[in-house]
Amino acid sequence: SASKSRAYFPPTFHKIGKFTHATAVPERLIQTANHFYTDTTGDWICLELNRWELEKTCGIVTVFEEAMPVGERETGRDW
């Protein structure tokens, strides 16, 4: 379980260079999930992040970048 006053980092956070994949375009969430994670088993939860609170409370700065590959899977052609 995660504490409200501590940041949670996914298991791959350090493996992929201290990076957490997210989207600022909620309308693309299903397309993104289907593209990258269809072979992942288990339950999923969807989190809504507040970039201002992340920085103020946890010191986490949000950086917007172009779409990036996840593991060996490249991004979609139209991203």
Secondary structure, DSSP 8 states (H G I E B T S, - for coil): ---TTS----TTTTTTTS-----S-GGGHHHHHHHHHTT--S--------HHHIIIII-----------BTTB---TT-
